Amino acid sequence: MKQAGIRHVFFALCVGLALPALASAAFAGASADSIAGKVRVVPNPWCASDQAQHYAKRTGNSLFDVKNGYSRVLFVNLPNPCTIRIYTVDGDLVRTIENTAGSSTTWDLITESDQAVTTGIYVWTVDSAVGRDVGKLIIIR
């Protein structure tokens, strides 16, 4: 079976196509019983809007409060340790995050070169000893 290339997977994720389980497992280099499909990113989509700010104020959750400068997303259900890589849809690496702190970690929406990310679709991978998970994240500024 021919493995799907990274650009094919990016395209499928960006247009919302469902990847067959075998194809995504072949791409990820992981078995079907690994972490694939378990990692989540919240909020997704991340939106810098009055509604998002209202939600943060109402709930008292300043982690996602845009107005106070807390522009962050949360990765949950992570294996420990793991490496998170965030890419543009063109396959350019935006940020690498090493997680050794537990089953969740945040990303401050800042690139490796200390720039705020722009509106767009981003693809993330989580690599660990137990496998790989791949997903997409939408940022709306």
C-alpha positions in Angstrom: 0.0 0.0 0.0 1.4 3.4 -1.0 1.7 5.8 1.9 0.0 9.2 1.7 2.4 12.1 1.5 2.4 15.0 4.0 0.9 17.4 1.4 -1.9 15.0 0.6 -2.8 14.7 4.3 -2.7 18.5 4.7 -5.0 19.0 1.8 -7.4 16.3 3.1 -7.5 17.9 6.6 -8.0 21.4 5.2 -10.9 20.6 3.0 -12.5 18.4 5.6 -12.1 15.0 3.9 -12.2 12.0 6.2 -9.0 10.2 6.0 -9.4 6.4 5.9 -8.1 4.9 9.2 -5.4 2.8 7.4 -4.2 5.7 5.3 -3.8 8.0 8.3 -2.2 5.2 10.3 0.2 4.6 7.5 1.0 8.3 7.2 1.5 8.6 10.9 3.7 5.5 11.1 1.6 4.3 14.0 -0.6 1.3 14.6 -4.4 1.7 14.6 -4.5 1.3 18.4 -2.1 4.2 19.2 -3.0 7.7 20.2 -4.5 8.5 16.7 -7.8 10.4 17.1 -7.5 11.0 20.8 -5.7 14.3 21.0 -8.0 17.4 21.0 -7.3 21.2 20.6 -9.7 23.6 22.3 -11.1 26.0 21.4 -11.2 25.0 17.7 -11.7 27.2 15.9 -9.9 29.9 17.9 -11.7 33.2 17.3 -10.6 36.6 18.5 -14.1 38.0 18.8 -16.3 39.8 21.3 -18.1 36.5 21.8 -14.9 34.7 22.8 -14.1 37.5 25.2 -17.6 37.4 26.7 -17.3 33.6 27.2 -14.0 34.1 29.0 -15.4 36.8 31.2 -18.6 34.9 32.0 -16.8 31.7 32.9 -13.8 33.4 34.6 -11.5 31.3 32.4 -8.8 33.9 31.6 -6.8 31.2 29.7 -8.7 32.0 26.5 -9.4 35.7 27.3 -8.2 37.6 24.2 -8.6 41.0 25.6 -6.1 40.4 28.4 -3.6 39.0 26.0 -4.2 35.3 26.7 -4.4 34.2 23.1 -3.9 30.4 23.7 -5.2 27.1 22.6 -5.1 24.0 24.8 -3.9 20.6 23.6 -5.6 17.8 25.7 -5.3 14.0 26.0 -1.6 14.1 25.3 0.8 11.3 26.0 3.6 12.2 28.3 6.2 12.9 27.0 5.4 14.1 23.4 6.4 16.6 20.8 3.8 18.8 19.2 4.5 20.4 15.8 2.3 23.0 14.2 2.5 23.6 10.4 0.9 25.8 7.8 -1.2 24.1 5.2 1.9 24.5 2.9 3.8 22.3 5.2 6.0 25.1 6.8 6.9 24.5 10.4 5.3 27.2 12.6 6.1 26.0 16.1 7.5 23.0 18.0 6.4 22.3 21.6 8.0 19.7 23.8 5.4 18.5 26.4 6.7 16.8 29.6 4.3 18.4 32.0 1.3 15.9 31.7 -1.7 15.3 29.6 -2.3 18.9 28.5 -0.3 21.9 27.4 -1.0 25.3 25.8 0.2 27.1 22.7 0.3 30.9 22.8 -0.3 31.3 19.1 3.2 32.6 18.6 5.6 31.2 16.0 9.2 30.1 16.5 10.3 33.5 15.3 8.1 35.3 18.0 5.4 36.5 15.6 1.7 36.1 16.2 0.1 33.6 13.8 -2.3 34.9 11.2 -5.8 33.8 10.3 -5.7 30.4 8.7 -5.8 26.7 8.9 -2.9 25.0 10.7 -2.1 21.3 10.9 -0.7 19.8 14.1 1.1 16.5 14.8 1.7 14.9 18.2 4.6 12.4 18.2 5.4 10.2 21.1 6.6 6.7 21.9 3.0 5.4 21.6 2.3 6.8 18.1 1.3 9.9 16.2 -1.9 11.9 16.0 -2.6 14.5 13.3 -5.3 17.2 13.2 -6.2 20.7 12.1 -6.7 24.0 13.9 -8.4 27.1 12.6 -7.3 30.6 13.7 -9.6 33.5 13.0 -8.3 37.0 14.0 
